[in-house]
């Protein structure tokens, strides 16, 4: 049996794919840096071996699946080519793998992971479904009919896929280290739309998606009445939202979701539209919607000695705005304390004013040093430039998280795609110590 070796196995997509192959009875191992990432937990639970990066990991007869964060001069990739071992990039392997299922790709500038998680949860209760979610969650199911997966636009990697369906959540300017401008992003999504084989489900409230062209039917969803699937008569509470869905202006069904925020309603609408297209009954969809409570690091709520602490992956102004709206709906009577760590220097520089505007909607704002990712190790921009644009914002060092406690039993929203969890965990540790001391 072929042994698959994942170079960069702790990457969110790589971890998910490794889990899928393991569950499907393939031999899987991988390598990565020693630093802990939450994406490694499901790998270790399955007994998948994770080695330190080394050319010695590469043996004849295996297939190397290479993470997109690593260039061709990585020692493992170099060794594989010397030995004549097959090397395939993550997105290329995934593109070939999905051909055996009814494939549904979820893409968009924001909301991919949450929507993929919701889609997988809903359809897996209807028919055998394998899925790959961008929070490091993957599952391979024997005799799967469906394959739900997250399709990332970064470096146009999603152009390796030809899914049966695609759900497009929105189009926004992001990844300025790769995309030149918004038109470059629009062109990438336009190319992706042309690769869809059966149907495109798109958010019609997004003006950019209204212009999308495809070789298959385009079904629109959203709040506007002109959409094929429209949410009306929306009732919001601290525990979620209830709304009627009209299909081409005819009442279809009333749905309730246990998640807050307008974006959660839109994500659900995209899944509802896809299920309607596939003939999945509304009663089943509602049953599964009601038992979905989110994906990892997307509005993950914990209570700690009366403090509400939320961990969220938001790293773009649009995502910060949506996350703050969710928090205000869920906790209308509490102050919202935003703790944000920008992710990449290029993104922070390109969207500086947008970040300031979205963060200003919190009651209090604390800003951490810009996270330098594997893509981008350094930059000339400092966090002081963002602090200067946000009224009353303060700098927060990792060792000073205890000062947050002056806000008492409020809602603490830790946001970022880097290592913001270090700040969150330090704050939790302070609360526990403080409670013990008193």
BELLINTA-V312042 format. One line per field, one symbol per residue. psi: psi as a letter, one per 30 degrees, with the letter a starting at -180 (. if undefined). Layout:
BEGIN
psi = ???
END
This chain:
BEGIN
psi = kkkkkjjhffkeeeeeeeeeeefgglkklllalfkkkfffefeeefgkkjlkkkfffklkflkkjkkffklfgkeeeeeeeefgkkkkleeeeeeeefffljkjkkllelgeeeeeeeeeeefffelkklljkgggklkkkkhkeljklkjkfkggffffkilelkkjelklklhffekeaeeeeeeeeeeeeffkfekkjkjffjfefffkklglkkkklafkfflejkklhkjkaffakklkkkjhgkkelkkkkhklkeeeeeeeeeeeeeeeeggkkeeeeeeeefgkgllkgjhjkkkjhfkjkkkkfkgkeeeeeeeeeeeeeeifglkjjkjkjkjkeeeeefgeeeeeeeffflekkkklkkkjlffjfllfklfeeeeffjkgklkjlefgfffffffbiakjjjklgbhffeeeeeeeeeeeeeeee.
END
